[in-house]
Amino acid sequence: MTETQISAPSTDRRNLVRFTVPGGAVREIEVRYALNGGYAGRDTAQVQHHVDELAALGVPAPTRVPTLYPLSSNLVSQAGTVQVPHARTSGEAEWALIVGEDADDLLLTAACDHTDRALEVHGVAWSKQSAPDLLGDFAWPLADIADELDAFTLKAWVRHGSADQNEERLVQDGTLAQLLPPSYWVEQLREHGLLRPGTVVLSGTIPMIEGVDQFADGWRVELTDPRGTTSRVGYTVERLPEAWD
């Protein structure tokens, strides 16, 4: 009988993300920490209105605005499919700040924070832990774009039905001027000792367009600079079978 060789399990469990950067090179960064900003709009009246809306739906109000939710680092992904347990989950168009080799090596990319809306009423932090943060395919060095960030556009589309139907609806449409800038989070993280290599910070989101069903079969996000260069996130939402309770 031929002896079967069994390979030892891999010890490399690092969560690596890859980005094309200006000039065409590829950066690879190991994600070690993940943080989600929330209620991070610059218009404080609009933020409070959003808090009140969510409270009316049973979502607990934050004790601090803006707020920050730590996540497991393995929730950061660039996958093309997100598996969910039920039909009430949805994404949010955002930017993500990535700390590379040190606190001066900062990159900015598109992001989509997928969230369990049914779980959200029991705790926003819990809902953030139940679904991934998706990152874009292209990233800009933050130092190169810091003076023009407000002119960046941020858009999201949802798809209902199969991908080959190619029927999308715009669900979010705004600019980075609506959100607190990356510099705000950089200073906050530095002050609290959280600006560490491998950290990924999501920005919080812009308002949804009223009347568009966010509980979709697919999400697509684009972050575009004033010259037309775009970072993209795109994924399919796959519903898992019911639990055998």
N, C-alpha and C positions, 0 to 999 in steps of 0.2 A: 504494500500500500504506500502511495506517495505521501510523504509528510507535508502537511499544509503549514505554511508560514503565516503567522498572524502578526500584522504590523502593530507596533505600539501606538496608542492614541497620541495625536499631536499635542504638544504642550504649548503651542502658539495659539492662545485664545484672544489675541489682541483684536480690538475693533478698529480697523483701518478704514479711513475715508480718503478718496482721491479726487483731486480737482485739476482741471486745466486752468492755467493762469495766463495772463497776458504774455504774448510771445510764443505760446504753444507748449511750454513745458508742463509737466505734470507734478503736482505736489501730493505727497502721501503723508497723512498725519494720523497718529494713533489717538483715538478718543479715550480720554481717561475720566472726564467729568462732564456732566450735562446739566444745564440750568435753563429754565423757561421763564422769561419775563411775562408778566401779566398786568393788565390794566395800565398799559404803557403809552397811551396816547398823549400828545402834547396839549390837547384841548381838555382841560380838567373838567369843564362842565359836561363835555361829551362822555368822558370816562365815568363820571358820577352817574350820568343817565344810563350808561351800560350796566353799571353795578346795580342800579335800581331795577332795571329790566330783568336781570338775572335773578335778583332776589325775589321778584314776583313769580318767577318760575321755580323757586325753591332752591336756587343755587346759593350757598352761603357766601356772604359778602366778605371780602378780605379785610384783615385788620390793619393793613398797610397798603397804600397806593403810591407808586407802583409796587408790585410785589414780585417775588422770585421763588420759583419752585425747583428744588433739586431733583434730578432724575437719575435713574440707573444709566450708566454710560452705554450699556448695550442696547438702549432704546434708540440711539442715534444710528441712522441707516441711510443708504442710498438704493434701497431695494425698489423693484418695479411693482411689487404687490404687497398690500397690507391685508393681513387676515384679521377679521373682526368677529365677535361672538353674536352680534345682533345688528339690526338695521339702523340703530340710532347712534352712528358715529360720523364724524365729519372732520375735514381739515381746516386749516387756517393759514392764509398766506402771510409769510413773515420773512425777515432776513435772519441770517445766523452769523455770528461772530465766532471765528475759530482762532484759538491761541496756538501758534506753532511751536517753535523751539524755545521761545522766551516771550516775555511780556511786550516786546517791541515787534514781534513777528505775528502780526494780526491780519487775518483774511476775512473777507465778507462774501457771502454767497446767498442764494435763494434758499428758502426753507418752507416746509409745510408741517405744522404741528397737528397731527391727527389725534383726535380726542374722543373719548367715550362720553357722549352727552347724557346717557342714562345714569352713568355713575357720577357725573358731575354734581348732581343734586345732593349726593352724600359727602362730597368733598372734592374740590378742584384738584388738590394735590394727588388724590387717589386716581382721578380720571387721567391725569397726565402720565401716571405710571402704567396705564393700561394699553397704551398705543404708542407707536414710534414717532420720532421726529425725523422727517425726510429732508436731506440736504441736496443742494443743486450740483450741477456738473461743472460749473465754472466758478472761479473765485477771484476777487480783486484784492491786491494788497491794500489794506485800509489806508495807509499813508498816502497812496497815490490818488485816492478819490475823496478824501475827507472833506474837501472844500466844495464838492458838488453833489453830496449825497441827497440833499433835498430835491434835486431834479431827477433822481432815479424813480422810475415807475414800478409799481408792485401790483400784479394782477393775478387772479385765479379764475379758473374755469372748472365747472363740474360736468360730468357726463352721466347720463342715465341710459342704461342699455349697454349692449356690447360695444367693444372698441371699434369694430368694423362699421358700425352705424355712423360713427364720427359726428355725433350730435352733441355739441357742447354749449353751455350757457355761461356767460360771464357772471361770476358770483361776488367778486371783489375787484375794485378798481380804484387805485389811489397812488400816492407818492410817499416817499420816506419822510417828507415834511410833516406827515401826520403822526409820526412815531417819535419817541425819545431817541436821540441819536446814539450810535455806538459809543461815542465819547462819554456819555452819561454812564453807561454800564461799565466801561473800562475803569472809570474812577471809582464807582461803587465796588467793583470786584477788587480793585487794588486796595481800597480802604479796609476791606474785610478779609484780605489774604486769600482771595479766590481766583486771582488772575494767574493761573498756573498753566504750564504747557499741557496741551491736550484737552483744554476746556472748550466746550461749545455752548454758546449762549444764544437762545432764540429771543426775538425782539418783542413778542406780543404782536397783535394783529390789527388790521384796519377793519372798518365796518363791513358787514355783509350787505349786498344789494337786496332790498326787500322783495319778497315774492318769488325768490329763486330757492328751490328745494336743495338744501345743502347735504341731505342724506343720499349721497350719490354712489354710482358704481365706479367712478374714476375721478381723480383730481389732477389738475395741472396748474403749476405756479410759475410765473416768469418775473424775474427782477432784471430791469433793463437800465443801462446807463445812458447818459445824454448822447452818446455816439452810436447807440443801437446795439451794443454788445449785451448779450442776454445770458443769464444763468437760469437753468430750467430744472424743475422737479416735475415728474409725472409718474403716476402709479394707478393701478387698479385696486379696487376694494373687493376683497373676496370674503363672502359670508361663510363661516364655518358651520358644520352640522350642529344640530341641537345636542345638548348634553344628555346623557342617558341617566337622568336622575331617577 
